Amino acid sequence: MKRKIIPYNPNLKDLARQLRNNSTKAEVMLWQKLKRKQMYGYDFHRQKPLDNYILDFFCYELMLGIEVDGYSHEFLEVYNKDVVKEVRMNDFGITVLRFSDSQVLKDIENVIRAIEQYITEYEKHTPNPSQEGNYIQFYTGG
């Protein structure tokens, strides 16, 4: 399977680093559950620049973005920007799951359950890479 190249704006690297260093309490809580391939062995990154946006969490293998929205996302202007961002991510084949800060802080079990459900559905509809093709590769050394 050929990996999709998703462009990103290099000018966002510094901002992404600042966001990682100034994470919200909800982002920190969720990161504790996603980091080090704890979620079914999938590798998540935080504050990942993609195109002209930064996703709070991103797993390339799953083409899954996760956003944790604070209170500012309740304002129409911010909400509209979220919609544009999500449509753009969808253009790249990325599914975006959104959770509010309060969902993560007060009910992280159900947030994790929703992510697990996405992964389970994803795995049902995606062939196992080791089963693709009709050949067996042997390591011959050297």
N, C-alpha and C positions, 0 to 999 in steps of 0.2 A: 504494500500500500504506500503510495507516494504521499509524503507529508506536505500539507498545504503550507505555503509561506504566507504569513500574515504580516503585512508591513506595520511598522510603528514609527512614530515621530521621535527621533533621537532627543529632541528637546524636552521630552517628557521624562527622561531617565532621572534627572535630578529631583523633579517633583515626585516621582514614584518613590524614590529613596526617602524623601521628606515624609511622605505619607506612611511608609513602613515604620519610620522612626517615631511617628506621632499617631499611632493607631488608636482608635477608640477602644473602650473597654469591651464592647461587643465584638469588634474585629479580633482583639487579642483572644477572647474566649473561643471564638470559632477557629482561629488559627491553631489553638492548642489541640483541636480535634482533627485538623486537616494536614498538619505538617508531618514530615518524615514518613510519608506514604502510609499513614495510619488508616486512611479511608480506602479499604479494599486494595491496598497496594498502589493506589494512583498518586502521582506526583503533582501536588498543587503548588502554585507560586502565589505570593501576595503582591498586591499593587503592581500588576503586570501591564506595561504599556502595550496596547494593541491599536493599530491605526492611529487616530488622533485622540484616543481615550485611554483611561487607566481602569482596569477591572480590579475590584478588591481582591478577588481570588480567581485563579484560572488553572484549569487542567487541560493541557494540550491533547492528551490521549483521549479524553472524553469530549473534547470540544465543549467544555462546560465553564461558564463564568458564573461567579456567585457575587452578588452585591449585597452589602449590609447598609441599609439606608437609615440615616439619622433623621431628626425632626425636620431638617431643612427640606427634605424630599417631599414633604407634605405641601409645600408651596408650589403653585401652578408652574411658575417659571422653571424651577428645578425639576419638577415632574416631567415637563415637556422635554427638557434636555435628556432626562433618563430614557424617555421613549425613543428619541432620535438615536441615542447611544445603543439601545437594545436592538433597534432595527438594523443599525450598521453591523453589530456583532452577528445578528442573524444572517446578514449578507455573506459573512465569512463562514457560515455553518455552525456558529457558536450559539448554544442555548444558554440563556441567562436566567438563573434562579434569583429571586429577590426576597430578602427578609428585612424586617425592620429591626432597628437596634433593640427595641423592647422584646420582640420575639426571641432574639438570640439571648438576651439577658435573663428573661423570665421563663423561657420554654425551650432551652437548647436541645432537649431530647427530641422534640418534634421537628426542629430544624434539621438535626442530623438524620432523622427518619426520612424527611423529604429528599435529602441529598442521596441517601442510600437507595431510596425508591427510584430516583433518576438513574443511578448507576445500574441497578438491577434491570430496569427497562432497556438501558443502553446495551448492556451485555447480551440481553435476549435477542437484540436485532443486529448485532455486530458479529461477524465471523471471528473466531479465535485466530489470530495471526499465525499461530503454529499449524493451523489446519488449512491455510490457504495454499493453493498450488498442489501439484501431485508429485512432489519430489521430496526426498529426504536428504538433508545435507549432512555430510560426515566431516568431522574435523580430522584432518590428516597431519596436523602438525606443520612445523616448518615455517 
